Amino acid sequence: MLFGGLEFMNPRWLLANPDALVFPSPKADPYVAVEVHNYDPYAYCSAGPTQHSWGTPADKAKTLAWVRGLEAWARARSLSVVYGEFGVTHDQSAATGRISWYKSGRPPHHRMPWAGFS
């Protein structure tokens, strides 16, 4: 069973409201997990973007901060996290940081199952 928070399952909402969702004990149901979606920054990732570059050290640090925060949040609750969606519009290219965005936030090195799209 997958649960997700508000703001389209955005991990920032979950981290800003860490006690908003109440879960059964993972020992009672090991098939309970939290699902998150990420298109941040939306101005960069969405169709018709208004931001046309991504990949500065500050950009990458911001992504890593929420990923680590989410991992810690889930670990404290003995919950698994499924990175259900993440992606960047085709309006972006390698030159504007699209590949860097995927590499920075892609979950395999963060131990989360994921479903990215391009």
N, C-alpha and C positions, 0 to 999 in steps of 0.2 A: 504494500500500500504506500503510495507516494503522497506526501503532503507538501504544500508550498505556501509561501507567504503572500502578502499583498504586493502591489506594484509589479504585477506580472511575474511573480516569483523571483524578484530581484534580490540577490544576496545582501545588498546594502540595507534593504528594509529589514531583513531577518536580523542582521547585526545591530541595527538601531533599535530593534524591539525584541531583544533576546528571550523574553519570557512570554511573548504574545501567543505562541503556539504551545499547547500542552500535548505531550505524547504519552502513549502507554509505555510501560516499562519495556525496553528492548528484550529483556529476559522473558516477558510475557508474550511478545510477538516480534521475533527477529526479522520479520519481513516488512517492518515499518522503516521508511526512509524519507528524507527530505529532498525535494527536487528544487533546483534553482535554474534560472535562465539569466543570461548575461548578454547585453548589447550596450555596454558602457565603454566609453561615453556615447550616449545615444546620438548626439550631434555628429559623431564620426561614423558610427556603425549603421545608422538607418538609411533607407532609400532617400535620395535627395539630400545628402549630408550638407551641413553648414560648416563643419570642421573638416579640413582637408589634409591633416597630417597627424600622425600618432607615432610614438616610439621614443620619446625623450626618456631619460632616466627617471624623471618624476612620473611620467605616464606608467612606466613599468612598475615603479615602486607602489603606486596607487593600486594597481591590479594585484600585485603580490600581497599587499596589506589585507585586502578583503578575502583573498583566497586563504591566507593563513588564519585570519579571524574566523572564517567559516569552518575551517578544519578544527580549530580549538573549540568553537561552539559545539560542533557535532561530537567531538571526542568527550567533552564534559557531560554529554547526554547519552553517550554510547549509541549514537545514531550514525547510519550511513548517509552519505550525500550522493545524489545523482545529479550531474551537471547536464540537465535535460536539453538545453538549447544554448548555443552561442554562435555568433556569426557576425560577419561584416558585409555590407552591401558590395555589389560588383562595381559600384561607382568609385570605390577605392581601388588602389593598385599597390603593387610592391613598392613603387616609388613614394606613395603616400603613407606607407606603414602597414598595409593590410597583412602581409606575411608576418611581420613582427608582432602585430596584435594577436594573431592566432598562436604564435609560438609562446608569447608571454603568458597568455591565459589558458592555454590548453591544459586540461586536467591530467593527462597521463603521469606527469611527474609530480602531481599533487595527490595521487592515489584516489581519484574519483572516477567512476565510470562516466562516460560522456556521450553526447550526440551533437556533434557540430554540423553546421551546414554552410554551404558556400553559394 
